[in-house]
């Protein structure tokens, strides 16, 4: 990449106060980054997928807005030379706040967006011109499911994963160049697991075109969610047709959790929900997976099984044996705070530097017996801290820098990831997006508008 591929450094822009709702107290607003929308939804930048593509002097960003007419997925583009943003372009009307966008780019510089459903239709659109978000081809159905993540292989094959309808596992959707979309079950939850389950997956493309998948699994039975929790890994050398473990062992498709590489797994006792706060998963990966220039995958997850907020980085050796190490740098820098796992995206630059944005919360009365509760995710008081961890030695050591300190409101940070030809050059830090208001559902209030911010710094 040449220097023109790197966005110009931005000045800090002060946020205007958004109308969060008439029944919510005024919240401290963030002053980190540029406002790209003032009507972001309560899940505007949430997701296990990529929302930023930078290529040849432009940066394209997707997010979700909310208006009295409903939820809408939109895109804007920053021109690096002029420093100007394009006007927002509407990609689709979403079913709800679960139905959020994901973006990638192919070898011919065409942009591709996957527009999520909620146990319903998932659609795909392609830009009409290379590296240009102003006009898009009509939407086509790609499959069905929830929370899709999309990547583009070196041959321009598109691959997307999503949670299957009815919480039945992971769906795989593929589209060869100029072909049609095909969908099949990749991971199956297995017999006897008919309760609420989560299958949050993420994809990464290696330099040789190998597709790597990380999947967060939490299976449940009727009235008892999260009885089984694990983080699984698979890879494919042939654009998703066949799959195997890191040591080359072939797996059947659909794959059962026990047939994957399991980095961690736990069978937890039935939860007594009476008089308890809503539970939060004790093992969380959020689809966090990247590959380095040699094709080695890195999976990042958080476990509360042994101690609160344990941040773990896993990578296989040449024989496919997984090595795992706990990252203690943030804990040492801020001993009174811990990550719960709601937000800790990871990415990698072209020189193999790992970048993690880690959301920390006070280790206080919001925890229950050393475990986080779901109420902590939905806190609307500005008590969190955002830090950036950077490793230049393949994850052995990390530097820590505070980006947003307590007292400033932020939610659901999402970082730029290489999902196609959009590799991130060493000379700049990956860009990121977030929103600054409440992540709570509006309830009786029909619209909750949040400021959506874009941040790019050297």
Secondary structure, 3 states (H helix, E strand, C coil): CCHHHCCCCCCCCCCCCCCCCCCCCCCCCCCCCEEEEEEECCCCCCCCCCCEEEECCEEEEEEEEEECCEEEEEEEEEECCCCEECCCEEEEEECCCCCCEEEEECCCCCEEEEECCCCEEEEEEEECCCCCCCCECCCEEEEEEEEEEEEECCCCCEEEEEECHHHCEEEEEEECCCCCEEEEEEEECCCCCCCCCEEEEEEEECCCCCEEEEEEEEEEECCEEEEEEEEEEEEECCCCCCEECCCCCEECCCEEHHHCEEEEEEECCCCCCCCCCCECCCEECCCCEEECCCCCEEEEEEECCCCCCEEEEEEECCCCCEEEEECCHHHHHCCCEECCCCCCCEEECCCCCEEEEEEEEECCCCEECCEEEHHHHCCCCCCCEEEEEEECCCCCCCEEEEEECCCCCCEEEEECCCCCCCCCCCCCCCCEEEECCCCCCCCCCCCCCEEEEEECCC
